[in-house]
């Protein structure tokens, strides 16, 4: 499905994903390294996607058939959606510039939007709220949310988005599962989570692992990394961790929309959580089946070429001029 990624790409993804995380002992580092390496490989290398940043007159928008789309038509369609996903490659600065531009365009049409960010973990929602209220500085937000340790991609990629949110009083949602919880699930599954761990995730009955197409997609990544030597238990825990991540983010989005039905949520998240609606979108939809005319749209930012011909991988692609 994904084609072959070069060893350089794999090593780059590993370095980017592991660097922000501190491990407490050698054994934990080895287990976590394996998990994060594989997950980073999935999110940063193996999922292809597209979009166009830059001046609207350049028409950055494309469809899965690579046809050029009218920007006004696309933005009007996005504006009608309850949730818009902007699927990024984390280390691609052009993706983040595109995100800001799209958010600004949507905000012009509707000032009742919220920005949901994978880059912040749930326990740090109060810190985000304090920043938006002007109670702490940007530097304090970065420090108190433990951003560099828990996410670690350059702060400058997301700072303009956060600044825009503060100036315009746009809510920002901390979407992600705490690193410590994800690590536990990747190592030993869900059964070893404590009550303290479970306060940050959905009820276990809401962790659905029955999407076989998604399982197969993750399995391909897992098998490529392990070269056929991975264990069944290892894969199941790896898949559980990925699904837990998706379900936690989906629950946060759904809870916000249930409490604020007149808002639109714009989600900044890795492409692997968006493609084919397998990750977050299908799980948000499951939670909001009673919302009339509920609609979601996915935009993939600057994906690799193979993605452009994939049917149903996303609703729209955005291709920044420098990436063409």
C-alpha positions as a printed Julia matrix, in Angstrom:
324×3 Matrix{Float64}:
   0.0     0.0     0.0
   2.72    2.46    0.94
   5.7     1.49   -1.2
   9.27    1.38    0.08
  10.69    4.13    2.27
  14.43    4.69    2.23
  16.56    3.82    5.24
  17.4     7.52    5.56
  13.71    8.35    5.96
  13.32    5.66    8.6
  16.29    6.89   10.57
  15.08   10.48   10.33
  11.63    9.55   11.62
  13.12    7.59   14.47
  15.38   10.44   15.53
  12.54   12.97   15.4
  10.14   10.86   17.4
  12.54    9.6    20.06
  14.43   12.83   20.71
  11.73   14.6    22.78
  11.11   11.68   25.12
  13.01   10.92   28.32
  13.2     7.28   29.4
  13.88    6.27   32.98
  15.92    3.14   32.48
  17.63    1.14   29.77
  14.92   -1.51   29.5
  12.17    1.1    29.15
  14.22    2.96   26.57
  14.54   -0.18   24.47
  10.82   -0.98   24.58
   9.73    2.61   24.06
  12.28    3.08   21.31
  10.78    0.18   19.41
   7.25    1.51   19.82
   8.03    5.13   18.98
  10.24    4.09   16.05
   7.39    2.09   14.57
   4.72    4.67   15.32
   6.86    7.49   14.03
   7.56    5.46   10.9
   3.8     5.16   10.36
   2.92    8.76   11.04
   5.83   10.48    9.34
   6.92    8.23    6.48
   4.4     5.66    5.44
   1.22    7.66    4.97
   1.14    9.63    1.73
  -0.95   12.83    1.36
  -1.26   16.28   -0.46
  -2.26   20.02   -0.4
  -1.14   23.37   -1.64
  -0.12   26.32    0.54
   0.7    29.83   -0.59
  -1.39   32.46   -2.29
  -5.0    31.53   -2.82
  -4.68   32.79   -6.4
  -2.24   29.94   -7.02
  -5.07   27.5    -6.25
  -3.28   25.16   -3.86
  -6.27   22.83   -3.63
  -6.37   19.53   -5.44
  -8.59   16.47   -5.53
  -7.58   12.8    -5.44
  -7.54   12.89   -9.23
  -4.97   15.74   -8.94
  -7.36   18.14  -10.63
  -7.03   21.78   -9.54
  -9.95   23.02   -7.48
 -11.38   26.47   -7.0
 -10.21   27.78   -3.59
 -13.47   29.54   -2.85
 -15.44   26.37   -3.54
 -13.21   24.3    -1.27
 -13.23   26.83    1.57
 -17.01   27.15    1.39
 -17.29   23.38    1.66
 -14.88   23.27    4.61
 -16.78   26.07    6.32
 -19.94   23.95    6.33
 -18.24   21.03    8.1
 -18.46   20.45   11.85
 -14.88   19.16   11.92
 -12.0    19.87    9.53
  -8.81   17.78    9.78
  -5.54   19.29    8.56
  -3.26   16.27    8.33
   0.39   17.23    8.65
   3.83   15.72    8.41
   5.21   16.97   11.69
   8.63   18.11   10.51
   7.37   19.88    7.36
   7.32   23.61    8.01
   5.21   24.23    4.89
   2.4    22.15    6.43
   2.22   24.43    9.44
   2.18   27.57    7.32
  -0.7    26.01    5.38
  -2.55   25.22    8.61
  -2.36   28.83    9.74
  -3.55   30.09    6.37
  -6.52   27.72    6.3
  -7.45   28.55    9.9
  -7.37   32.24    9.07
  -9.58   31.71    6.02
 -12.1    29.66    8.01
 -12.09   32.17   10.86
 -13.04   34.92    8.42
 -16.15   32.95    7.54
 -16.98   31.84   11.08
 -15.41   33.21   14.25
 -16.84   30.37   16.34
 -14.07   27.88   15.69
 -11.8    25.88   17.97
  -8.36   24.5    17.19
  -7.67   20.96   18.38
  -3.98   20.04   18.62
  -2.33   16.64   18.84
   0.78   18.48   20.02
  -0.58   18.99   23.55
  -1.59   16.26   25.97
  -4.83   16.24   27.94
  -3.45   17.0    31.42
  -2.18   20.36   30.12
  -5.51   21.8    28.99
  -5.53   24.23   31.97
  -2.13   25.55   30.89
  -3.41   26.2    27.37
  -6.44   27.96   28.82
  -4.22   30.17   30.97
  -2.17   31.17   27.93
  -5.27   32.0    25.9
  -6.54   34.13   28.78
  -3.25   36.05   28.89
  -2.4    34.75   32.36
   0.91   33.18   31.32
   3.41   33.96   28.57
   4.17   31.88   25.53
   7.44   30.75   27.11
   5.55   29.67   30.22
   3.06   27.75   28.08
   5.91   25.92   26.4
   7.57   25.11   29.7
   4.49   24.2    31.74
   2.97   22.0    29.02
   6.32   20.15   28.8
   6.1    20.69   25.07
   9.74   20.03   24.26
   9.79   16.71   26.09
   6.36   15.49   25.04
   6.25   16.68   21.44
   9.58   18.23   20.58
   9.18   19.41   17.0
  10.24   23.04   16.63
   8.03   25.33   18.7
   8.24   27.91   15.93
   6.09   25.67   13.71
   3.07   26.06   15.97
   3.71   29.4    17.72
   2.0    31.55   15.04
  -1.11   29.37   15.27
  -1.2    29.72   19.06
  -0.62   33.47   18.81
  -3.49   33.79   16.33
  -5.72   31.8    18.7
  -4.83   34.03   21.65
  -5.38   37.27   19.73
  -8.74   36.1    18.43
  -9.8    34.24   21.6
 -10.11   30.91   19.79
 -10.33   27.87   22.09
  -7.45   25.4    21.75
  -8.0    21.77   22.72
  -5.25   19.55   24.11
  -6.05   16.29   22.32
  -3.37   13.78   23.05
  -3.04   10.84   25.41
  -0.29   11.35   28.03
   2.99    9.78   26.93
   3.16    7.65   30.07
  -0.2     6.03   29.29
   0.66    5.34   25.66
   3.94    3.76   26.75
   2.19    1.41   29.16
  -0.28    0.25   26.52
   2.49   -0.26   23.96
   4.38   -2.41   26.43
   1.67   -4.44   28.18
  -1.76   -3.54   26.81
  -4.69   -1.86   28.52
  -5.03   -4.16   31.52
  -2.13   -2.61   33.45
  -3.48    0.93   33.41
  -4.23    2.39   36.82
  -7.27    4.47   37.73
  -5.03    7.52   37.53
  -4.07    6.55   33.98
  -7.66    5.94   32.93
  -8.83    9.42   33.83
  -7.07   10.66   30.67
  -8.59    8.2    28.2
 -12.08    7.08   27.16
 -13.77    4.17   28.97
 -12.18    0.91   27.85
 -15.44   -0.23   26.22
 -15.03    2.69   23.81
 -11.62    1.52   22.56
 -12.71   -0.13   19.3
 -10.18   -2.3    17.49
 -12.55   -3.91   15.0
 -11.54   -1.99   11.87
  -9.77   -4.72    9.91
  -8.61   -2.4     7.12
  -6.96   -0.15    9.7
  -5.44   -3.17   11.44
  -3.97   -4.34    8.15
  -2.56   -0.9     7.39
  -0.83   -0.79   10.78
   0.27   -4.4    10.4
   2.12   -3.59    7.17
   4.11   -0.91    8.97
   4.8    -3.15   11.95
   5.94   -6.07    9.76
   8.21   -3.89    7.63
   9.94   -2.61   10.73
  10.27   -6.01   12.41
  11.07   -7.83    9.15
   8.8   -10.72   10.08
  10.23  -11.2    13.6
   7.64   -9.29   15.59
   5.37  -11.19   17.97
   1.58  -11.33   17.81
   1.37   -9.88   21.31
   3.77   -7.11   20.35
   1.66   -6.16   17.38
  -1.59   -6.23   19.36
  -0.17   -3.84   21.94
   1.24   -1.62   19.2
  -2.15   -1.52   17.48
  -3.92   -0.89   20.79
  -1.66    2.07   21.48
  -2.42    3.56   18.08
  -6.18    3.07   18.53
  -6.07    4.47   22.07
  -4.39    7.56   20.71
  -7.15    7.91   18.09
  -9.99    7.29   20.54
  -8.66    9.77   23.08
  -8.41   12.52   20.49
 -11.82   11.64   19.05
 -13.45   11.78   22.48
 -11.97   15.22   23.16
 -13.33   16.57   19.88
 -16.76   14.98   20.38
 -17.07   16.2    23.96
 -16.29   19.75   22.89
 -18.87   19.68   20.09
 -21.52   18.24   22.38
 -20.94   21.14   24.76
 -20.53   23.72   21.96
 -22.72   22.59   19.04
 -22.43   25.93   17.25
 -18.64   25.65   16.93
 -16.47   24.22   14.19
 -13.35   22.29   15.25
 -10.19   22.47   13.13
  -7.89   19.57   14.01
  -4.09   19.7    13.64
  -2.86   16.13   13.62
  -0.51   13.72   11.88
  -1.71   12.31    8.59
  -1.73    8.75    9.92
  -4.65    9.63   12.19
  -6.73   10.97    9.28
  -6.27    8.89    6.12
  -9.31    6.94    4.92
 -11.11    8.22    8.07
  -9.73    5.16    9.91
  -8.17    6.93   12.87
  -9.96    9.91   14.38
 -12.78   10.81   11.95
 -14.68    7.53   12.13
 -14.45    7.58   15.93
 -15.77   11.14   16.18
 -18.61   10.2    13.84
 -19.47    7.19   16.02
 -19.81    9.43   19.06
 -21.99   12.03   17.34
 -24.45    9.93   15.37
 -27.38   11.93   16.77
 -26.11   15.29   15.52
 -28.23   16.31   12.49
 -26.31   16.66    9.23
 -23.0    16.08   10.99
 -20.15   16.55    8.5
 -16.39   16.17    8.56
 -13.72   16.99    5.98
 -10.1    15.88    5.76
  -7.28   17.81    4.15
  -3.86   16.24    3.64
  -0.98   18.67    3.51
   1.87   18.15    1.04
   1.7    14.36    0.86
   4.03   12.24   -1.21
   3.1    11.64   -4.81
   1.71    8.13   -4.3
  -1.12    9.5    -2.2
  -2.48   11.71   -4.91
  -4.03    8.82   -6.8
  -5.4     7.03   -3.73
  -9.19    6.92   -3.79
 -10.91    8.11   -0.61
  -7.67    8.73    1.24
  -8.88   12.29    2.01
 -11.38   14.86    0.81
  -8.79   17.39   -0.33
  -5.07   17.82   -0.86
  -3.07   21.02   -0.36
   0.25   21.38   -2.19
   2.56   24.19   -1.18
   4.37   25.89   -4.12
   7.81   24.9    -2.86
   6.83   21.2    -2.76
   5.52   20.92   -6.32
